[in-house]
Amino acid sequence: IKKSAGKYAKNATPVKQAAVLGAGIMGGGVAYQSASKGTPIIMKDIRQEALELGLSEANKLLNGQIERGRLTAAKALKAMNGITPALSYGEFDHVDLVVEAVVENVNVKKSVLAETEKHIAEDAILASNTSTISITELAKDLKRPENFCGMHFFNPVHRMPLVEVIRGEKSSDEAIAKTVAYAQAMGKTPIVVNDCPGFLVNRVLFPYFAGFSLMMKEGADFQQVDKTMERFGWPMGPAYLLDVVGIDTAFHADQVMAEGFPDRMKHEGVNAVDCLFKLERFGQKNGKGFYAYE
Ligand code: NAD
């Protein structure tokens, strides 16, 4: 960890207009958080229904704030108007910073990032919300790798304070500074970390998931493990957390971690996440994972 992230942001020009690629669990959350803290944001996806879901989730969160007396209806409306849904890159030319939050697949991300670079200003910053993929690797085909870094939020975005800002081999100080400043403007606590598969948090979290999967192979009951971890004091156990993260995202992230840390993460045969992924039980996002949801 690079100490006192705040010092990076001191001379950064603030982000006036942001954009996010992907309107899923994370992209939708980033759009809500940015707009509700006063930075307008374009939310782009390739599917209209994802945009609609992203907007309705943001609306639900804003209504919750009104009900709790934390927000006036006028401010909620302003925040909602601050999210511009988009299926194209039409208005990306006046964006200061883009957060990429599409599927956890290195090839998809590389092609989305390269395409985005064509539509943004020379000095605009591109930041990936990848959970595990090396920022240096993602930067390889970019024309302006100095303007690229990681900006890793946690789920749910509106609740989790931490944001990892990841410095790739070629990320410039300006890119780090602007990303730190944007995280602070969103009310988050940024930390600047070095690049490696999983960065800081997921380097700790994924071996924990791997330990859980190994116990399941040995016959452990996932509900009992979850209950035990709750009694231990954690807000939720590993099976429930995997359902929240998304089994598909966890499956892809697992592959990256296994490649990066084969001694700790490689496993023989299939594990619980692999099985659920093959059964298309993607967790809360499609109503079934370890648990079933209404
Ligand atoms: P998700 O499946 O909920 O959403 C992904 C969205 O990206 C979908 O709506 C999809 O239509 C859209 N998409 C795909 N290709 C696109 C493209 N070319 N342009 C625009 N949109 C496109 O996934 P998620 O959970 O939001 O994860 C997104 C990223 O965030 C991944 O890299 C993941 O590793 C990371 N992340 C996830 C979590 C988590 O807990 N789910 C936490 C931190 C980081």
Boltz pocket constraint, residues with backbone or C-beta under 6 A from the ligand:
constraints:
  - pocket:
      binder: B
      contacts: [[A, 21], [A, 22], [A, 23], [A, 24], [A, 25], [A, 26], [A, 27], [A, 44], [A, 45], [A, 46], [A, 47], [A, 50], [A, 100], [A, 101], [A, 102], [A, 103], [A, 104], [A, 105], [A, 108], [A, 112], [A, 129], [A, 130], [A, 131], [A, 132], [A, 152], [A, 153], [A, 154], [A, 155], [A, 244], [A, 245], [A, 246], [A, 249], [A, 253], [A, 285]]
      max_distance: 6.0
